[in-house]
């Protein structure tokens, strides 16, 4: 009798232990290229997704070298989410080598892109970074919003596979503008629905909740930035804040271009020192995933303080900046604390609104049919 009871108990315990594994197997297995996208997917997917980020917190996606385990992760994935716009050049070969045949979500599909014509100390991006600029009309809006989601492994937008870190004509750091990030969320939501229609209502509800939180964070950022004088400039480790500058009107300078792989030349550093001396540059900032030596050298040569650390291409391992919304708020707070003048409120950003002439929730009402690219190999 006791033996029979023990056997039944063992069977029950085994079933309980098997339950979490079964639940995990039922979740959508999502692989993202880097940590910011992973956080977005987790917010939209909730309990129905397991997310693996190839480049983790504080990691540098520009110079990342895929590991053998990455190909295995892709092979077991139901969905792959990456930024696009040549942000992760290494992703192309990794997808090829893994023989991944699932759906690909390019998070930047449908955004208003900023053109990038090469590194410039004035962070031009083809935009007037004055403080009354008209959002959505300084953009090179060359996107076809009826874009074809059958990527056929040709989502490189003209990428030369021999140059992993060469960026194209557009700045890829679009998540730094929360209006563009709303498009990311719509793309992620639609991709999850296509992969797991049974939980479509939950993905939609999660996305709506998250979009509301994004709107709240965006409003907080605008309030913080409103106290920063419009003539203020700051310097960061690489040219990653173009969308933030365009959205919130703070002028960013950098000793290098879009990729952290590039080392600044002596002439470039000397030019930047001249710019700092000639213009209203108030502070230097480290970035969490770039070499601090360049910024420290500029600080020594100019006497400008290093005001803290900003997060551009990767989340923090812990603390407020370990989530996307926390990261965006952290950056605005750091800029505010270093640059704000109490009582100053003529920055001209509170009414930007980011309408861009169309709905940035994007809702992708063009139905997608959402096979989102079953790959033809």
HELIX and SHEET records of a PDB file:
HELIX    1   1 UNK A    2  UNK A   26  1                                  25    
HELIX    2   2 UNK A   35  UNK A   45  1                                  11    
HELIX    3   3 UNK A   46  UNK A   48  5                                   3    
HELIX    4   4 UNK A   68  UNK A   75  1                                   8    
HELIX    5   5 UNK A   90  UNK A   98  1                                   9    
HELIX    6   6 UNK A  174  UNK A  176  5                                   3    
HELIX    7   7 UNK A  178  UNK A  195  1                                  18    
HELIX    8   8 UNK A  197  UNK A  199  5                                   3    
HELIX    9   9 UNK A  200  UNK A  225  1                                  26    
HELIX   10  10 UNK A  242  UNK A  248  1                                   7    
HELIX   11  11 UNK A  266  UNK A  278  1                                  13    
HELIX   12  12 UNK A  293  UNK A  302  1                                  10    
HELIX   13  13 UNK A  320  UNK A  322  5                                   3    
HELIX   14  14 UNK A  324  UNK A  339  1                                  16    
SHEET    1   A 4 UNK A  49  UNK A  55  0                                        
SHEET    2   A 4 UNK A  28  UNK A  34  1                                        
SHEET    3   A 4 UNK A  79  UNK A  82  1                                        
SHEET    4   A 4 UNK A 103  UNK A 106  1                                        
SHEET    1   B 4 UNK A 251  UNK A 254  0                                        
SHEET    2   B 4 UNK A 233  UNK A 236  1                                        
SHEET    3   B 4 UNK A 281  UNK A 287  1                                        
SHEET    4   B 4 UNK A 306  UNK A 310  1                                        
END                                                                             
